[in-house]
Amino acid sequence: MNIQVEKKEIVERFNQIEDIELITAVKHLIDYGLQRQTETDFWNYLSKEQKQSIERGINQADDGELYDHDVVMAGFKEKYLAR
């Protein structure tokens, strides 16, 4: 799904509406969605240190500093399940 295509289709369909009550209802829906989107974006609630840690992890992944899932799981199993 291409978000720009979806937006364009919504605008084209919205432009066909002649009912002021429907237009008002759509505006309220959009306002609600935008408010909810802002409120639920966890990034806004993270501390500076948390954001830096996430960005550091993304940079490490971009640089190929990754561990294979199977290798990590084998290490955990060896360490914690071998008892």
C-alpha positions as CSV (number, residue, x, y, z in Angstrom):
1,M,0.0,0.0,0.0
2,N,1.4,3.3,-1.1
3,I,0.4,6.0,1.5
4,Q,0.7,8.8,-1.0
5,V,-1.7,7.1,-3.4
6,E,-4.1,6.4,-0.5
7,K,-4.0,10.1,0.5
8,K,-4.6,11.2,-3.0
9,E,-7.6,8.9,-3.3
10,I,-9.1,10.2,-0.1
11,V,-8.7,13.8,-1.2
12,E,-10.3,13.1,-4.5
13,R,-13.3,11.4,-2.9
14,F,-13.5,14.1,-0.2
15,N,-13.7,16.8,-2.9
16,Q,-16.9,15.1,-4.2
17,I,-18.8,15.6,-0.9
18,E,-21.4,18.3,-0.9
19,D,-22.9,17.4,2.6
20,I,-21.6,19.9,5.2
21,E,-22.4,17.5,8.0
22,L,-20.4,14.8,6.4
23,I,-17.5,17.2,5.8
24,T,-17.7,18.2,9.5
25,A,-17.7,14.6,10.6
26,V,-14.6,13.8,8.5
27,K,-12.8,16.8,9.8
28,H,-13.5,15.6,13.4
29,L,-12.3,12.2,12.5
30,I,-9.1,13.6,11.1
31,D,-8.6,15.8,14.1
32,Y,-9.1,12.8,16.4
33,G,-6.7,10.7,14.4
34,L,-4.0,13.4,14.4
35,Q,-4.3,13.9,18.1
36,R,-4.2,10.2,18.8
37,Q,-1.2,9.8,16.5
38,T,0.7,12.4,18.5
39,E,-0.3,11.0,21.8
40,T,0.7,7.5,21.0
41,D,4.1,8.1,19.5
42,F,6.2,6.6,22.2
43,W,9.3,8.5,21.0
44,N,7.8,11.7,22.5
45,Y,7.8,10.0,25.9
46,L,11.4,8.7,25.9
47,S,14.2,10.3,27.8
48,K,17.2,11.7,26.0
49,E,19.3,8.7,27.1
50,Q,16.7,6.2,25.8
51,K,16.6,8.0,22.4
52,Q,20.4,8.0,22.2
53,S,20.5,4.3,23.1
54,I,18.0,3.4,20.4
55,E,19.8,5.6,17.8
56,R,23.1,3.9,18.8
57,G,21.5,0.5,18.2
58,I,20.1,1.5,14.8
59,N,23.6,2.8,13.8
60,Q,25.1,-0.5,15.0
61,A,22.6,-2.5,12.9
62,D,23.3,-0.2,9.9
63,D,27.0,-1.0,10.3
64,G,26.4,-4.7,10.4
65,E,27.1,-5.1,14.1
66,L,24.4,-7.7,14.5
67,Y,24.1,-11.1,16.2
68,D,22.2,-14.0,14.5
69,H,19.1,-14.9,16.5
70,D,20.0,-18.6,16.6
71,V,23.4,-17.9,18.0
72,V,22.0,-15.7,20.7
73,M,19.3,-18.2,21.6
74,A,21.9,-21.1,21.7
75,G,24.0,-19.0,24.1
76,F,21.0,-18.4,26.4
77,K,20.0,-22.0,26.4
78,E,23.5,-23.1,27.2
79,K,23.8,-20.6,30.0
80,Y,20.3,-20.9,31.6
81,L,18.9,-24.3,30.6
82,A,22.1,-26.4,31.1
83,R,21.7,-26.2,34.9
